[in-house]
Amino acid sequence: MIATLDASAMLARAQAETGLDDYGDPTLPERFTLAVEHLNGIGLDANGIDQAQGVCHWLLTSRLEFIEDRRRYPIAAEVIDRPMFVTGEPRSGTTLMHALMAVDPDARALRFWEVMYPSPPPAVGGPDDPRRARADADWREINAKMPKWLLSHPYNDMLGDGLPEDERTWAFDFRVMTPTAWWRVPMQTLVGGLPTDAAAQYRLHRAMLQQCQYDRPRKYWVLKGFHGFRLQEFFDCYPDANLLWLHRDPVQVAASRTMMMADILDGIVGPIDLAVEAKKHLEMTRASIANTMTNPLVDDPRILHIPYTEFIADPVATVGRYYAFCGRTLTSQAERAMRDYLAYNRGDRYGKFRYSTSLLTDIGENLDDLHAEFAPFRERFGVSIEQRD
């Protein structure tokens, strides 16, 4: 009989190993228990159970040490000044926009090695911090396990120096279970079903920024995440933030994200049912577009809306426009770095990512009907129908 995971035992082990017992949130043990119940309910084999136990232990001990760092160092005094965020639907150019901003020598972006192994603060580790090599090794394992992901997301070749989405800072909060934390466990990505608290999540995100900023030269933050459903809590936490919102044809979004997630899951759990995945991602796209059309904060003056096709036509000009919107200057040095990035990091450097809107027609959708459904969104944000097939 295959053993099951024991949440209480894992919590006790993490506390015994670190000598710490404060997770910074009294609700975390309960939430962790729900995550473990999910893991126990998906039919993991003995190897899967072993891998899940290792991931749980890593995340729990990281959380304990991260919270303890705020006692050891004056991290809470760090001021996060006018951070610049990028958001949009998946597959809307947000990662490229973020990557360009991240090469600005005056900017600071979160790095995977920092959020995967956040304790102690990066400044304490020094330039030869072994956590960098450890995260590089992790990413080589991820890329070997999910080689198709490099087609849709070639930025993964940055390894531990890669650019995580803001949601990755919540991995050790057990509110999401995403591939960059759970790739060793043969399971579907879990982005819903665990208790969420957007205000608490942003407090933790801010704490991560403070952790990574502590005792380092002052730079402005450039960040990327899917913030559309949490705008109130986002601006409550970061009232002086700006947000660039890229908008793309929802039909292309739904088809592209379907294929991307199919490629990721193929490496983790094996081949998946494309029809099931397409239905799921179309409904997720519909829900997100509905939120964009009805959330009053979408028109907040701190948000700059730009169509995806305009960004793709001249990425660096779009960056410059966003900087001006934020009251910052795009220096000639930063612009050169961005143009160099575009020249030496072609999006198809690992091959062409291919997807088709036939993924949607195969599940019984009519493309003309879908275009009509999303016409008010396209008109509001200047989004054209993309012709790719």
C-alpha positions as CSV (number, residue, x, y, z in Angstrom):
1,M,0.0,0.0,0.0
2,I,1.3,3.4,-1.0
3,A,1.9,5.7,2.0
4,T,0.1,9.1,2.1
5,L,1.5,12.5,3.1
6,D,1.1,13.6,6.7
7,A,0.6,17.4,7.0
8,S,1.2,17.5,10.8
9,A,4.3,15.4,10.6
10,M,5.8,17.6,7.8
11,L,5.0,20.8,9.7
12,A,6.7,19.4,12.8
13,R,9.7,18.2,10.8
14,A,10.2,21.6,9.2
15,Q,10.0,23.3,12.6
16,A,12.4,20.9,14.2
17,E,14.9,21.1,11.4
18,T,15.0,25.0,11.4
19,G,14.4,25.5,15.1
20,L,11.6,28.0,14.1
21,D,7.9,27.9,14.4
22,D,6.6,31.2,13.1
23,Y,5.2,31.1,9.5
24,G,4.2,34.7,9.7
25,D,0.5,33.7,9.2
26,P,-1.4,31.6,11.7
27,T,-3.7,30.3,8.9
28,L,-0.8,28.7,7.0
29,P,-0.9,25.3,8.7
30,E,-4.5,24.9,7.8
31,R,-3.9,26.0,4.2
32,F,-1.0,23.6,4.0
33,T,-3.2,20.8,5.2
34,L,-5.6,21.5,2.4
35,A,-2.8,21.4,-0.1
36,V,-1.7,18.0,1.3
37,E,-5.2,16.7,1.1
38,H,-5.2,17.7,-2.6
39,L,-1.9,15.8,-3.1
40,N,-3.2,12.8,-1.3
41,G,-6.3,12.8,-3.5
42,I,-4.7,12.8,-7.0
43,G,-3.3,9.2,-7.0
44,L,0.4,9.8,-6.7
45,D,2.6,6.7,-6.8
46,A,5.4,6.1,-4.3
47,N,7.9,8.2,-6.2
48,G,5.3,11.0,-6.5
49,I,4.7,10.9,-2.8
50,D,8.4,11.1,-2.1
51,Q,8.8,14.0,-4.5
52,A,5.8,15.9,-3.1
53,Q,7.2,15.4,0.4
54,G,10.5,17.0,-0.7
55,V,8.8,20.0,-2.2
56,C,6.6,20.5,0.8
57,H,9.7,20.4,3.1
58,W,11.6,22.9,0.9
59,L,8.7,25.3,0.8
60,L,7.9,25.1,4.6
61,T,11.5,25.5,5.7
62,S,12.0,28.4,3.2
63,R,8.9,30.1,4.7
64,L,10.1,29.7,8.3
65,E,13.6,31.1,7.4
66,F,12.1,33.9,5.3
67,I,10.0,35.1,8.2
68,E,12.9,34.8,10.7
69,D,15.0,37.0,8.4
70,R,12.7,39.9,9.2
71,R,13.8,39.6,12.8
72,R,17.5,39.2,12.0
73,Y,17.7,42.2,9.7
74,P,15.8,45.5,9.4
75,I,14.1,44.3,6.2
76,A,10.7,45.7,7.1
77,A,12.1,49.3,6.9
78,E,12.8,48.9,3.1
79,V,10.7,51.3,1.1
80,I,9.3,50.0,-2.2
81,D,9.1,53.2,-4.3
82,R,6.9,53.6,-7.4
83,P,7.3,50.0,-8.7
84,M,6.5,49.4,-12.4
85,F,4.4,46.4,-13.2
86,V,3.3,44.7,-16.4
87,T,0.1,42.7,-16.8
88,G,-2.2,41.2,-19.4
89,E,-3.6,37.9,-20.6
90,P,-1.2,35.0,-20.9
91,R,0.6,35.0,-24.2
92,S,0.1,38.8,-24.6
93,G,3.8,39.8,-24.7
94,T,4.1,40.6,-21.0
95,T,7.2,38.4,-20.5
96,L,9.0,40.1,-23.3
97,M,8.1,43.5,-22.0
98,H,9.3,42.5,-18.6
99,A,12.5,41.1,-20.0
100,L,13.3,44.3,-21.8
101,M,12.7,46.4,-18.7
102,A,14.8,44.0,-16.6
103,V,18.0,44.8,-18.7
104,D,17.8,48.4,-17.7
105,P,20.8,48.9,-15.5
106,D,18.8,51.3,-13.2
107,A,16.0,48.7,-12.7
108,R,15.7,45.7,-10.5
109,A,13.6,42.6,-11.2
110,L,13.0,39.5,-9.1
111,R,15.1,36.5,-10.1
112,F,14.1,32.9,-9.8
113,W,17.1,32.0,-7.6
114,E,16.0,34.7,-5.2
115,V,12.4,33.6,-4.9
116,M,13.3,29.9,-4.9
117,Y,15.8,30.3,-2.1
118,P,15.0,33.6,-0.5
119,S,16.8,33.2,2.8
120,P,19.1,34.9,3.8
121,P,18.5,38.1,1.9
122,P,20.4,38.0,-1.5
123,A,22.7,40.9,-0.4
124,V,24.0,38.7,2.5
125,G,25.0,35.9,0.2
126,G,27.4,37.9,-1.9
127,P,28.2,37.7,-5.7
128,D,29.2,34.0,-5.5
129,D,26.1,32.9,-3.6
130,P,25.7,29.1,-4.1
131,R,22.0,29.5,-4.4
132,R,22.5,30.8,-7.9
133,A,24.1,27.6,-9.0
134,R,21.5,25.6,-7.2
135,A,18.7,27.4,-9.0
136,D,20.6,27.0,-12.3
137,A,20.6,23.2,-11.7
138,D,16.9,23.2,-10.9
139,W,16.2,25.0,-14.2
140,R,18.3,22.6,-16.2
141,E,16.2,19.9,-14.7
142,I,12.9,21.8,-15.5
143,N,14.0,22.4,-19.1
144,A,15.0,18.7,-19.5
145,K,11.7,17.6,-18.1
146,M,9.6,20.1,-20.2
147,P,11.7,20.8,-23.3
148,K,8.7,22.0,-25.3
149,W,8.2,24.9,-22.9
150,L,11.3,26.5,-24.4
151,L,9.4,26.9,-27.7
152,S,6.7,29.1,-26.1
153,H,8.9,30.5,-23.4
154,P,12.5,30.7,-24.5
155,Y,13.3,33.0,-21.6
156,N,13.6,29.8,-19.5
157,D,17.2,29.6,-20.8
158,M,18.1,32.3,-18.3
159,L,17.9,29.5,-15.7
160,G,18.1,30.7,-12.1
161,D,18.6,34.3,-13.3
162,G,15.2,34.1,-15.0
163,L,12.3,36.4,-14.3
164,P,9.5,34.9,-12.2
165,E,5.9,36.1,-12.3
166,D,4.7,37.9,-9.2
167,E,2.5,34.9,-8.4
168,R,5.7,32.8,-7.8
169,T,6.2,34.7,-4.6
170,W,3.2,32.9,-3.2
171,A,4.5,29.4,-3.7
172,F,5.5,29.0,-0.1
173,D,2.1,30.4,1.0
174,F,0.3,27.3,-0.5
175,R,-2.2,29.4,-2.4
176,V,-1.1,28.2,-5.8
177,M,0.7,25.1,-6.9
178,T,2.5,26.0,-10.2
179,P,5.1,24.2,-12.3
180,T,8.1,26.2,-11.2
181,A,7.6,25.0,-7.7
182,W,6.0,21.6,-8.3
183,W,7.7,20.3,-11.5
184,R,9.1,17.2,-9.7
185,V,5.6,16.1,-8.8
186,P,3.5,14.4,-11.5
187,M,0.4,16.6,-11.0
188,Q,-1.7,19.2,-12.9
189,T,-1.1,22.8,-12.1
190,L,-3.5,24.0,-9.3
191,V,-4.3,27.7,-9.7
192,G,-7.7,27.5,-7.9
193,G,-9.1,25.5,-5.1
194,L,-6.8,26.7,-2.3
195,P,-7.9,29.6,-0.1
196,T,-7.0,33.0,-1.5
197,D,-6.6,36.3,0.2
198,A,-5.4,38.9,-2.2
199,A,-4.5,41.5,0.5
200,A,-2.4,38.9,2.3
201,Q,-0.8,37.7,-0.9
202,Y,0.3,41.3,-1.8
203,R,1.7,41.8,1.7
204,L,3.8,38.7,1.1
205,H,4.9,40.0,-2.3
206,R,6.0,43.3,-0.8
207,A,7.9,41.4,1.8
208,M,9.7,39.5,-0.9
209,L,10.6,42.8,-2.6
210,Q,11.9,44.1,0.7
211,Q,14.0,40.9,1.2
212,C,15.6,41.2,-2.2
213,Q,16.1,45.0,-2.0
214,Y,17.7,44.9,1.5
215,D,21.3,46.3,1.6
216,R,21.5,46.6,-2.1
217,P,22.0,49.7,-4.3
218,R,18.7,51.5,-4.8
219,K,17.0,50.8,-8.1
220,Y,13.4,50.9,-9.2
221,W,11.4,47.7,-9.4
222,V,10.1,46.2,-12.7
223,L,7.7,43.4,-12.2
224,K,5.2,41.2,-14.0
225,G,2.1,39.3,-12.9
226,F,-1.6,38.6,-13.6
227,H,-3.1,41.4,-11.5
228,G,-6.4,42.0,-13.3
229,F,-8.6,40.1,-10.8
230,R,-6.9,41.8,-7.8
231,L,-6.7,45.4,-8.7
232,Q,-8.2,46.8,-5.5
233,E,-5.7,44.9,-3.3
234,F,-2.9,45.6,-5.7
235,F,-3.3,49.3,-5.5
236,D,-4.0,49.1,-1.7
237,C,-0.6,47.6,-1.3
238,Y,1.2,49.7,-3.9
239,P,-0.6,53.0,-4.2
240,D,2.3,54.6,-6.0
241,A,2.6,51.8,-8.5
242,N,2.0,52.0,-12.3
243,L,0.7,49.2,-14.4
244,L,1.2,48.6,-18.1
245,W,-1.6,46.4,-19.4
246,L,-1.1,44.7,-22.8
247,H,-4.2,43.5,-24.6
248,R,-4.3,40.8,-27.2
249,D,-7.0,39.2,-29.4
250,P,-8.7,36.8,-26.9
251,V,-9.1,34.1,-29.5
252,Q,-5.4,33.9,-30.0
253,V,-4.9,34.1,-26.3
254,A,-7.1,31.1,-25.6
255,A,-5.5,29.0,-28.4
256,S,-1.9,29.9,-27.5
257,R,-2.3,29.4,-23.8
258,T,-3.9,26.0,-24.4
259,M,-0.9,24.8,-26.4
260,M,1.6,26.2,-24.0
261,M,0.0,24.5,-21.0
262,A,-0.3,21.3,-22.9
263,D,3.4,21.3,-23.6
264,I,4.2,22.0,-20.0
265,L,1.9,19.3,-18.6
266,D,3.2,16.8,-21.2
267,G,6.5,16.9,-19.5
268,I,5.1,16.6,-16.0
269,V,2.2,14.1,-16.3
270,G,2.4,12.9,-19.9
271,P,0.0,13.6,-22.9
272,I,-3.2,15.4,-22.0
273,D,-6.6,15.8,-23.6
274,L,-6.3,18.9,-25.8
275,A,-10.1,19.3,-26.0
276,V,-10.3,19.4,-22.2
277,E,-7.5,21.9,-22.0
278,A,-8.9,24.1,-24.8
279,K,-12.3,24.3,-23.0
280,K,-10.7,25.2,-19.8
281,H,-8.5,27.9,-21.2
282,L,-11.3,29.4,-23.3
283,E,-13.4,29.7,-20.2
284,M,-10.5,31.2,-18.2
285,T,-10.0,33.7,-21.0
286,R,-13.7,34.6,-21.1
287,A,-13.7,35.1,-17.3
288,S,-10.7,37.3,-17.5
289,I,-12.0,39.5,-20.4
290,A,-15.4,39.8,-18.5
291,N,-13.4,41.1,-15.5
292,T,-11.5,43.5,-17.6
293,M,-14.7,44.9,-19.1
294,T,-16.5,45.3,-15.7
295,N,-13.9,46.2,-13.1
296,P,-14.1,49.9,-12.5
297,L,-10.4,50.1,-11.6
298,V,-9.4,49.1,-15.1
299,D,-9.8,52.8,-15.9
300,D,-7.5,53.9,-13.0
301,P,-5.2,56.7,-14.2
302,R,-2.2,54.7,-12.9
303,I,-2.8,52.1,-15.7
304,L,-1.5,52.4,-19.3
305,H,-3.3,50.2,-21.8
306,I,-1.5,49.2,-25.0
307,P,-2.5,46.7,-27.7
308,Y,-0.2,43.7,-28.2
309,T,0.2,44.4,-31.9
310,E,1.5,48.0,-31.1
311,F,4.0,46.6,-28.6
312,I,5.2,43.9,-31.0
313,A,5.6,46.5,-33.8
314,D,8.1,48.5,-31.7
315,P,8.9,47.0,-28.3
316,V,11.5,49.5,-27.2
317,A,9.3,52.4,-28.2
318,T,6.5,50.9,-26.0
319,V,9.0,50.7,-23.1
320,G,9.8,54.3,-23.6
321,R,6.2,55.3,-23.6
322,Y,5.6,53.4,-20.4
323,Y,8.6,55.0,-18.7
324,A,7.3,58.4,-19.7
325,F,3.9,57.5,-18.3
326,C,5.6,56.6,-15.0
327,G,7.6,59.8,-15.0
328,R,10.9,58.0,-15.6
329,T,13.4,58.5,-18.4
330,L,14.5,55.7,-20.7
331,T,18.3,56.3,-20.8
332,S,20.3,55.7,-23.9
333,Q,22.2,53.0,-22.0
334,A,19.0,51.2,-21.1
335,E,17.7,51.5,-24.7
336,R,20.9,50.0,-26.1
337,A,20.7,47.1,-23.6
338,M,17.1,46.5,-24.7
339,R,17.9,46.6,-28.4
340,D,20.8,44.2,-27.8
341,Y,18.5,41.9,-26.0
342,L,16.1,41.8,-28.9
343,A,19.0,41.2,-31.4
344,Y,20.6,38.3,-29.4
345,N,17.5,36.7,-28.0
346,R,15.2,35.8,-30.8
347,G,11.9,34.4,-29.8
348,D,12.2,31.3,-32.0
349,R,15.8,30.4,-30.9
350,Y,14.6,27.0,-29.8
351,G,12.2,26.5,-32.7
352,K,8.9,27.9,-33.7
353,F,6.1,27.7,-31.2
354,R,3.1,26.5,-33.2
355,Y,-0.6,26.6,-32.2
356,S,-3.8,27.0,-34.1
357,T,-7.3,28.4,-33.4
358,S,-8.4,25.0,-34.7
359,L,-8.0,24.0,-31.0
360,L,-11.2,26.0,-30.5
361,T,-13.1,24.9,-33.5
362,D,-12.3,21.3,-32.6
363,I,-14.3,21.8,-29.4
364,G,-17.3,23.1,-31.3
365,E,-16.6,26.9,-31.2
366,N,-17.3,29.1,-34.2
367,L,-14.5,31.7,-34.7
368,D,-16.8,34.3,-36.1
369,D,-19.1,33.9,-33.1
370,L,-16.1,34.2,-30.8
371,H,-14.9,37.4,-32.6
372,A,-18.3,38.9,-32.2
373,E,-18.4,37.9,-28.5
374,F,-15.2,39.7,-27.9
375,A,-15.9,42.7,-30.2
376,P,-16.7,45.2,-27.3
377,F,-13.4,44.3,-25.7
378,R,-11.5,44.8,-28.9
379,E,-13.2,48.1,-29.6
380,R,-12.5,49.5,-26.1
381,F,-8.8,48.6,-26.1
382,G,-8.0,49.0,-29.8
383,V,-7.3,45.2,-30.3
384,S,-7.5,43.9,-33.8
385,I,-8.4,40.4,-34.9
386,E,-5.2,38.5,-35.5
387,Q,-4.9,36.4,-38.6
388,R,-2.4,33.6,-38.0
389,D,-4.0,30.4,-39.4
